[in-house]
Amino acid sequence: MPAPDVSARTPEAIIEAIRRSPIGKVKVAVADIDGVLRGKYLHKDKFLSALDSGFGFCNVVFGWDSGDVCYDNGTFTGWHSGYPDAQARIDLATGRTVPWDGDVPFFLGEFVDASGAPLAICPRQTLRRVLDRAARMGYAARCGMEFEWFNFRETPDSLAAKAGAEPTPLTPGMFGYSLVRMAQNRPFFAALMDELAAFGIPIEGLHTETGPGVFEAAILHAPALEAADRATLFKTAVKEIAPRFGIMPTFMAKWNARLPGCSGHSHQSLWSEGVNRFHDPAAWDERDLPLVRRRDPRPAARDAAVLGADGEQLQAPGRRLLGPDQADLGARQPHRRLPGDRRLGQGHPGRGARARLGRQSLPRRRRQHRRRAVGHRAAS
């Protein structure tokens, strides 16, 4: 059955492709309060009608956690409001097909209020607000995300039978960047590289990391909104692909106190007038992180922290972020503490740095934020 071309550049072409498609359903999804993807199938006719009026999606996704436990102190929604539907609007620009699900068309949505204005609590709308601020200052942001995660030889039933304790890792012991272990799990590695690319998530690099059954993937950089969409889709996609190979992945921050945790890295750069403002060809100085402020004389450059302090609001609620003055990142060597050097909270290139400078070719220079969520559940 031929897949509809939903990657077309115009809304009219996308709508016509869906209308002509022999596939009778469309998959849609939104991000909840924790950035976890929640979605459903829509009949093709329902999807087409929702393009004009949107569709209802229970706003409990902003009132519970990743285990569907409702908050008892929420104000946006709760038992006091009865968890009514919120209005979701489909973004046709996110169109793609799901290669492991019969090439069903897939779209992301975002929430709006009763007047059609962006819903403030919606994570995707929050990112849009930050990017709009950057645009008014003359900047466009590009980002590339990296994820580390554990893989286990488990199923939901087998793990439940163990009461969630002592899952069996895909591979034993520590062996980062192992070609041998990649070869031992070649079908899974190949599926991740090939099927994610077909799903619109191009992987720049994929390898084993230090830890039993740990992988790390770097997603190709893109404009910030697209990069965020790819990051959200990536985690769900990995969890949908893995069961075919008898594998259960988890992106849980730290499932075992004796082992390294799973971190995430956000590579960020700011552009204006076609120039990467994090790159100064006349002064390559790894200690001077805020190049944008030194090179760009415009007053707006002084406010270029849109990807710094303001960007903190994009972190999912409930995650405790470690600040630059906290040396113990609980990371790869949990029995050690990183030295108390202030550079670890600034632009030092070391891997313990909170904000790290890339050493790639200079035009691609970017700032990397390393985040280690604490206590986040496996469902994310």
C-alpha positions as CSV (number, residue, x, y, z in Angstrom):
1,M,0.0,0.0,0.0
2,P,1.7,3.3,-1.1
3,A,2.3,5.8,1.7
4,P,0.9,9.3,1.3
5,D,3.5,12.0,0.8
6,V,2.8,14.1,3.9
7,S,6.3,15.7,3.7
8,A,5.0,17.9,0.9
9,R,5.9,21.6,1.3
10,T,2.4,23.1,1.0
11,P,-0.7,22.4,3.2
12,E,-2.8,21.9,0.1
13,A,-0.5,19.1,-1.1
14,I,-0.5,17.4,2.3
15,I,-4.3,17.5,2.6
16,E,-4.7,16.1,-0.9
17,A,-2.2,13.3,-0.2
18,I,-4.2,12.3,2.9
19,R,-7.5,12.5,1.0
20,R,-6.2,10.3,-1.8
21,S,-4.4,7.8,0.5
22,P,-5.8,4.3,0.8
23,I,-4.7,4.3,4.4
24,G,-7.9,5.1,6.4
25,K,-6.3,6.5,9.6
26,V,-3.9,9.1,10.8
27,K,-1.8,9.1,14.0
28,V,-1.6,12.4,16.0
29,A,0.2,13.2,19.2
30,V,0.9,16.1,21.6
31,A,3.4,16.6,24.4
32,D,2.1,16.5,28.0
33,I,3.3,18.5,30.9
34,D,6.5,16.4,31.2
35,G,7.3,16.5,27.5
36,V,6.0,12.9,27.1
37,L,4.3,12.1,23.8
38,R,0.6,11.3,24.1
39,G,-1.5,10.4,21.1
40,K,-4.1,8.5,19.3
41,Y,-5.4,7.3,15.9
42,L,-8.0,9.5,14.0
43,H,-10.1,8.3,11.2
44,K,-9.0,10.0,8.0
45,D,-12.3,12.0,7.7
46,K,-12.0,13.1,11.4
47,F,-8.5,14.2,10.8
48,L,-9.4,16.3,7.7
49,S,-12.3,18.0,9.6
50,A,-9.9,18.7,12.5
51,L,-7.7,20.7,10.3
52,D,-10.2,23.5,10.4
53,S,-11.6,23.2,13.9
54,G,-8.9,21.3,15.8
55,F,-9.8,18.3,17.9
56,G,-10.4,17.7,21.6
57,F,-7.8,16.2,23.8
58,C,-8.4,15.7,27.6
59,N,-6.4,18.3,29.5
60,V,-5.5,15.8,32.1
61,V,-2.2,15.6,30.3
62,F,-1.4,18.8,32.1
63,G,-2.6,17.4,35.4
64,W,-0.9,14.1,35.9
65,D,2.6,12.6,35.9
66,S,4.2,10.1,33.6
67,G,2.5,7.2,35.5
68,D,-1.0,8.8,35.1
69,V,-1.2,9.7,38.8
70,C,-3.2,13.0,39.0
71,Y,-1.6,15.9,40.9
72,D,-3.5,16.9,44.0
73,N,-2.4,20.6,43.9
74,G,-2.8,21.5,40.3
75,T,-4.5,24.8,39.3
76,F,-4.8,24.6,35.6
77,T,-6.9,21.4,35.7
78,G,-8.0,18.8,38.2
79,W,-11.1,17.4,39.9
80,H,-12.2,21.0,40.5
81,S,-12.6,21.4,36.7
82,G,-13.5,17.9,35.8
83,Y,-10.6,17.4,33.4
84,P,-12.4,18.8,30.3
85,D,-11.1,18.6,26.8
86,A,-8.5,21.2,25.6
87,Q,-8.4,22.2,22.0
88,A,-5.5,20.8,20.0
89,R,-4.4,22.2,16.6
90,I,-2.6,20.1,14.1
91,D,0.7,21.4,12.7
92,L,0.8,20.2,9.1
93,A,4.5,21.1,8.9
94,T,5.3,18.1,11.2
95,G,3.9,15.6,8.7
96,R,5.7,12.3,8.3
97,T,4.9,8.6,8.0
98,V,5.7,5.8,10.5
99,P,7.8,3.2,8.7
100,W,7.3,0.5,11.4
101,D,3.5,1.1,11.6
102,G,2.5,0.5,8.0
103,D,3.6,4.0,6.9
104,V,0.6,5.5,8.6
105,P,0.6,9.4,8.4
106,F,1.7,11.1,11.6
107,F,1.3,14.7,12.8
108,L,2.1,16.6,15.9
109,G,-0.3,19.0,17.5
110,E,-0.2,21.9,20.0
111,F,-2.8,23.3,22.3
112,V,-4.7,26.6,21.9
113,D,-7.3,28.3,24.2
114,A,-10.9,29.0,23.5
115,S,-10.0,32.0,21.4
116,G,-7.5,30.1,19.3
117,A,-4.5,31.8,21.0
118,P,-1.6,29.6,22.1
119,L,-2.2,27.8,25.4
120,A,0.4,29.0,27.8
121,I,0.9,25.7,29.6
122,C,1.6,23.8,26.3
123,P,5.3,22.8,26.1
124,R,5.5,23.4,22.3
125,Q,3.8,26.8,22.7
126,T,6.3,27.6,25.4
127,L,9.2,26.9,23.0
128,R,7.5,29.0,20.4
129,R,7.3,32.0,22.8
130,V,11.0,31.7,23.5
131,L,11.9,31.5,19.8
132,D,9.6,34.5,19.0
133,R,11.6,36.5,21.6
134,A,14.8,35.5,19.9
135,A,13.4,36.4,16.5
136,R,12.4,39.9,17.8
137,M,16.0,40.3,18.9
138,G,17.2,39.3,15.4
139,Y,18.2,35.7,16.2
140,A,17.3,32.3,15.0
141,A,18.2,29.3,17.1
142,R,19.5,25.9,16.0
143,C,19.8,22.9,18.3
144,G,20.9,19.3,18.2
145,M,20.0,16.8,20.9
146,E,21.8,13.8,22.3
147,F,20.3,11.1,24.5
148,E,21.7,8.2,26.5
149,W,19.5,5.3,27.5
150,F,19.6,1.8,28.9
151,N,18.3,-1.2,27.0
152,F,17.1,-4.4,28.8
153,R,16.2,-7.9,27.6
154,E,12.7,-7.5,29.1
155,T,9.1,-7.2,28.2
156,P,6.4,-5.3,30.2
157,D,5.2,-8.6,31.5
158,S,8.6,-10.0,32.4
159,L,9.5,-6.8,34.2
160,A,6.2,-6.7,36.1
161,A,6.8,-10.3,37.2
162,K,10.0,-9.0,38.8
163,A,8.2,-6.1,40.4
164,G,10.4,-3.8,38.4
165,A,13.5,-4.9,40.1
166,E,16.8,-6.1,38.6
167,P,16.1,-5.9,34.9
168,T,18.5,-7.9,32.7
169,P,20.7,-5.5,30.6
170,L,21.0,-6.1,26.9
171,T,24.8,-6.5,27.4
172,P,26.8,-7.0,30.6
173,G,29.5,-4.7,31.9
174,M,31.0,-1.4,30.7
175,F,32.1,-1.0,27.1
176,G,31.6,2.4,25.5
177,Y,32.1,2.8,21.8
178,S,32.2,-0.9,21.3
179,L,32.1,-2.1,17.7
180,V,31.8,-5.7,19.0
181,R,28.7,-5.0,20.9
182,M,27.2,-3.0,18.0
183,A,27.8,-6.1,15.9
184,Q,26.2,-8.4,18.4
185,N,23.1,-6.2,18.2
186,R,23.4,-5.2,14.6
187,P,19.7,-5.6,13.6
188,F,18.6,-3.2,16.4
189,F,21.3,-0.7,15.6
190,A,20.4,-0.8,11.9
191,A,16.7,-0.4,12.6
192,L,17.4,2.7,14.7
193,M,19.6,4.3,12.1
194,D,17.4,3.5,9.1
195,E,13.9,3.7,10.4
196,L,14.4,6.8,12.5
197,A,15.8,8.5,9.4
198,A,12.7,7.5,7.4
199,F,10.6,8.9,10.3
200,G,12.3,12.3,9.9
201,I,14.8,11.9,12.8
202,P,18.2,11.7,11.1
203,I,20.8,10.3,13.5
204,E,24.3,11.8,13.3
205,G,25.9,9.2,15.5
206,L,24.9,6.1,17.4
207,H,27.2,4.0,19.7
208,T,27.4,2.1,22.9
209,E,28.0,4.1,26.0
210,T,29.7,3.3,29.4
211,G,27.2,1.1,31.2
212,P,25.5,-2.3,30.8
213,G,23.3,-2.1,27.7
214,V,23.7,1.7,27.3
215,F,23.4,3.4,23.9
216,E,23.9,7.1,23.0
217,A,22.5,8.8,19.9
218,A,23.1,12.3,18.5
219,I,20.3,13.7,16.5
220,L,21.2,16.0,13.5
221,H,20.9,19.7,14.3
222,A,17.9,21.6,13.0
223,P,16.0,24.8,13.7
224,A,15.0,24.8,17.4
225,L,11.3,23.9,17.0
226,E,12.1,21.0,14.6
227,A,14.9,19.9,16.9
228,A,12.5,19.8,19.9
229,D,10.0,17.8,17.8
230,R,12.7,15.3,16.8
231,A,13.8,14.9,20.5
232,T,10.3,14.2,21.7
233,L,9.6,11.8,18.9
234,F,12.9,10.1,19.3
235,K,12.2,8.6,22.7
236,T,8.8,7.3,21.7
237,A,10.1,5.9,18.4
238,V,13.0,4.0,20.1
239,K,10.4,2.4,22.5
240,E,8.2,1.4,19.6
241,I,11.1,-0.1,17.5
242,A,12.8,-2.0,20.3
243,P,10.2,-4.6,21.2
244,R,10.6,-6.3,17.8
245,F,14.1,-7.3,19.0
246,G,13.1,-8.3,22.5
247,I,14.4,-5.1,24.0
248,M,12.9,-2.7,26.5
249,P,14.6,0.8,26.6
250,T,14.4,3.3,29.4
251,F,15.4,6.9,29.5
252,M,15.0,7.0,33.2
253,A,17.6,9.4,34.7
254,K,19.2,6.9,37.1
255,W,17.6,3.5,37.6
256,N,20.4,2.1,39.7
257,A,22.5,4.0,42.2
258,R,25.5,1.8,41.5
259,L,25.6,2.6,37.7
260,P,26.0,5.7,35.6
261,G,22.9,7.6,34.8
262,C,21.3,8.7,31.5
263,S,22.0,12.3,30.5
264,G,20.9,14.5,27.8
265,H,22.8,17.1,25.9
266,S,21.4,20.1,24.1
267,H,23.8,21.7,21.5
268,Q,22.7,25.2,20.8
269,S,23.8,28.0,18.4
270,L,22.3,31.5,17.7
271,W,22.3,32.8,14.1
272,S,21.6,36.3,12.7
273,E,22.1,37.5,9.2
274,G,23.3,34.1,8.1
275,V,26.2,34.1,10.7
276,N,26.7,31.8,13.6
277,R,27.2,34.3,16.5
278,F,28.9,31.6,18.6
279,H,31.7,31.5,16.0
280,D,34.5,34.1,15.9
281,P,37.1,33.2,13.2
282,A,39.4,35.9,14.6
283,A,39.5,34.6,18.2
284,W,39.3,30.9,19.0
285,D,39.3,31.0,22.7
286,E,37.7,28.1,24.5
287,R,37.4,30.1,27.7
288,D,35.4,32.9,26.2
289,L,31.9,31.3,25.8
290,P,29.7,34.4,25.3
291,L,31.2,35.3,22.0
292,V,27.8,36.6,20.9
293,R,28.1,39.5,23.3
294,R,31.7,40.5,22.3
295,R,31.2,40.2,18.5
296,D,27.8,41.7,18.0
297,P,27.6,45.4,19.0
298,R,23.8,45.6,18.8
299,P,22.0,46.2,22.1
300,A,19.9,43.0,21.6
301,A,23.1,41.0,21.8
302,R,23.3,41.8,25.5
303,D,20.0,39.9,25.9
304,A,21.2,36.8,24.0
305,A,20.6,34.6,27.0
306,V,17.4,33.4,25.4
307,L,19.0,30.0,25.3
308,G,20.5,30.4,28.8
309,A,18.4,31.5,31.8
310,D,15.2,31.9,29.8
311,G,15.7,28.5,28.3
312,E,15.5,26.9,31.7
313,Q,11.7,27.2,31.6
314,L,11.7,24.6,28.8
315,Q,12.9,21.9,31.1
316,A,10.1,19.6,32.1
317,P,8.4,20.6,35.4
318,G,9.4,18.3,38.3
319,R,13.0,17.8,37.2
320,R,15.6,19.2,39.6
321,L,18.4,20.7,37.6
322,L,22.0,20.8,39.0
323,G,23.4,24.2,39.0
324,P,27.0,25.3,38.1
325,D,28.0,25.4,41.7
326,Q,27.1,21.7,42.3
327,A,30.1,19.7,41.4
328,D,28.6,16.3,42.1
329,L,26.7,15.4,38.9
330,G,26.2,11.8,39.9
331,A,27.3,10.8,36.5
332,R,29.7,8.3,35.0
333,Q,31.8,7.7,38.1
334,P,29.2,7.9,40.9
335,H,31.8,7.4,43.6
336,R,33.8,10.5,42.6
337,R,33.2,14.2,42.8
338,L,34.2,16.6,40.0
339,P,36.8,19.2,41.1
340,G,35.3,22.5,42.3
341,D,36.6,24.5,39.3
342,R,34.3,27.4,38.3
343,R,34.9,26.5,34.7
344,L,32.7,23.5,35.2
345,G,29.8,25.8,35.4
346,Q,30.9,28.0,32.4
347,G,32.5,27.4,29.0
348,H,35.1,24.7,29.8
349,P,35.3,22.0,27.1
350,G,35.5,19.1,29.7
351,R,32.6,16.7,29.8
352,G,31.6,17.6,33.3
353,A,30.9,21.2,32.3
354,R,27.4,22.4,32.6
355,A,27.9,24.6,29.5
356,R,30.5,23.1,27.2
357,L,32.1,24.5,24.0
358,G,32.3,22.2,21.0
359,R,35.6,21.6,19.3
360,Q,34.2,20.9,15.9
361,S,35.2,23.0,12.8
362,L,34.7,26.6,13.7
363,P,31.7,27.5,11.6
364,R,29.8,24.8,13.4
365,R,30.7,26.1,16.8
366,R,27.9,25.7,19.4
367,R,27.2,25.7,23.1
368,Q,26.3,22.4,24.7
369,H,24.1,22.2,27.8
370,R,24.4,19.0,29.7
371,R,21.4,18.1,31.7
372,R,20.9,15.3,34.2
373,A,17.3,15.0,35.3
374,V,16.9,13.6,38.8
375,G,14.1,11.2,39.8
376,H,12.3,11.3,36.4
377,R,10.3,8.1,35.7
378,A,11.0,5.5,33.1
379,A,8.0,6.3,31.1
380,S,9.4,9.6,29.7
